[in-house]
């Protein structure tokens, strides 16, 4: 599976897009506050199919375990029937319609959870830097 790695010009922000078979889900991000999410718990670790429902999971840092863990949000996302026409081959971006009205559970901003960024975006973590042009990654 393919995706893109985004970083910030001013801070340690990182975001990897696309579907990871290691996590059995698609990485998502709040473009306002930089909270990381995963759309997962589907039928296959290799990707979702049109019409399938995925669960929106949120990454939380657990101090006593000193690691990040996924927690259910109670939100279900429907995988659309086809990728947007500008989606690169092999990249999984099929949740745009389902994310349109979903509010970030950290900042409360509706429609702020995204599948990808651009090299023109302001950094959602530090607000001072810009997102650098991404490089492609293989999961």
C-alpha positions as CSV (number, residue, x, y, z in Angstrom):
1,X,0.0,0.0,0.0
2,X,1.1,3.5,-0.7
3,X,0.8,6.8,1.0
4,X,2.6,10.1,1.6
5,X,4.7,11.4,4.5
6,X,4.2,15.0,5.5
7,X,6.4,17.1,7.8
8,X,6.6,20.6,9.0
9,X,9.2,23.2,8.2
10,X,9.3,24.5,11.8
11,X,8.4,21.6,14.3
12,X,8.5,17.8,14.7
13,X,5.0,17.3,13.1
14,X,4.6,14.2,11.0
15,X,1.6,12.7,9.2
16,X,1.6,9.6,7.0
17,X,-1.4,9.2,4.7
18,X,-3.0,6.2,3.2
19,X,-3.8,2.7,4.3
20,X,-1.4,0.7,6.5
21,X,-1.8,-3.1,6.6
22,X,0.3,-3.0,9.8
23,X,-2.5,-1.0,11.5
24,X,-5.3,-2.4,9.3
25,X,-6.6,1.1,8.7
26,X,-6.3,4.5,7.0
27,X,-4.6,7.3,8.8
28,X,-6.6,10.5,9.3
29,X,-5.7,13.9,10.9
30,X,-7.5,16.9,12.2
31,X,-6.2,19.7,10.0
32,X,-7.0,22.2,12.8
33,X,-5.4,20.7,15.9
34,X,-3.2,17.9,14.6
35,X,-5.1,15.1,16.4
36,X,-4.3,11.7,14.7
37,X,-7.1,9.2,13.9
38,X,-7.4,5.9,12.2
39,X,-10.3,4.5,10.2
40,X,-10.1,0.8,10.9
41,X,-11.7,-2.4,12.2
42,X,-12.7,-3.4,8.7
43,X,-12.9,-6.9,7.2
44,X,-9.4,-6.9,5.8
45,X,-6.0,-5.5,6.8
46,X,-5.3,-4.9,3.1
47,X,-7.9,-2.2,2.5
48,X,-11.5,-1.5,2.7
49,X,-14.1,-2.0,-0.1
50,X,-16.8,0.3,-1.4
51,X,-19.8,0.2,0.9
52,X,-17.9,-1.1,3.9
53,X,-18.2,0.6,7.3
54,X,-15.0,1.5,9.2
55,X,-14.8,2.7,12.8
56,X,-13.1,6.1,13.6
57,X,-10.5,5.5,16.2
58,X,-8.5,8.2,18.0
59,X,-4.9,8.0,19.1
60,X,-4.4,8.8,22.8
61,X,-1.2,8.9,24.8
62,X,-1.5,6.7,27.9
63,X,1.0,8.0,30.5
64,X,1.1,4.9,32.7
65,X,2.0,2.7,29.7
66,X,4.2,5.5,28.1
67,X,2.7,4.9,24.6
68,X,0.0,5.8,22.2
69,X,-3.1,3.6,21.9
70,X,-6.2,3.7,19.8
71,X,-9.6,4.3,21.4
72,X,-13.0,4.0,19.7
73,X,-14.9,7.2,19.1
74,X,-18.3,5.6,18.4
75,X,-18.3,7.1,14.9
76,X,-18.8,4.8,11.8
77,X,-17.5,5.9,8.4
78,X,-18.9,4.6,5.1
79,X,-16.3,3.9,2.4
80,X,-17.3,5.6,-0.9
81,X,-17.7,3.7,-4.1
82,X,-14.8,5.2,-6.0
83,X,-11.7,7.2,-5.2
84,X,-11.6,10.9,-6.3
85,X,-10.3,11.3,-9.8
86,X,-7.1,13.0,-8.7
87,X,-6.1,10.1,-6.3
88,X,-2.7,8.6,-7.2
89,X,-2.8,4.9,-8.1
90,X,-2.5,2.6,-5.1
91,X,-3.4,5.3,-2.6
92,X,-6.5,4.8,-0.4
93,X,-8.5,8.0,-0.1
94,X,-12.1,6.9,0.0
95,X,-13.6,8.6,3.1
96,X,-14.0,12.2,2.0
97,X,-17.8,12.1,1.9
98,X,-18.1,10.4,5.3
99,X,-15.7,12.9,6.9
100,X,-17.5,16.0,5.8
101,X,-19.7,16.4,8.9
102,X,-17.5,14.7,11.5
103,X,-16.2,16.9,14.3
104,X,-12.8,16.4,15.8
105,X,-13.1,15.1,19.3
106,X,-10.2,17.3,20.5
107,X,-11.0,20.7,19.1
108,X,-14.7,20.3,18.1
109,X,-14.2,21.6,14.6
110,X,-16.7,20.0,12.2
111,X,-15.3,18.8,8.8
112,X,-11.7,19.2,10.0
113,X,-10.6,15.5,9.8
114,X,-8.8,14.9,6.6
115,X,-7.2,12.1,4.6
116,X,-4.3,14.1,3.2
117,X,-2.6,17.5,3.3
118,X,-0.9,19.7,0.7
119,X,2.5,21.4,0.6
120,X,0.6,24.7,1.0
121,X,-1.1,24.0,4.3
122,X,-0.1,25.7,7.6
123,X,1.1,23.2,10.1
124,X,-1.8,22.1,12.3
125,X,0.5,21.5,15.3
126,X,2.6,24.6,15.6
127,X,0.7,27.0,13.4
128,X,4.0,28.7,12.5
129,X,5.5,26.3,9.9
130,X,4.3,25.2,6.5
131,X,3.7,21.6,5.4
132,X,6.6,20.5,3.2
133,X,6.0,18.8,-0.1
134,X,5.4,15.1,0.8
135,X,7.5,12.1,-0.2
136,X,5.9,8.8,-1.1
137,X,6.0,5.9,1.4
138,X,5.2,2.2,1.0
139,X,3.6,0.3,3.9
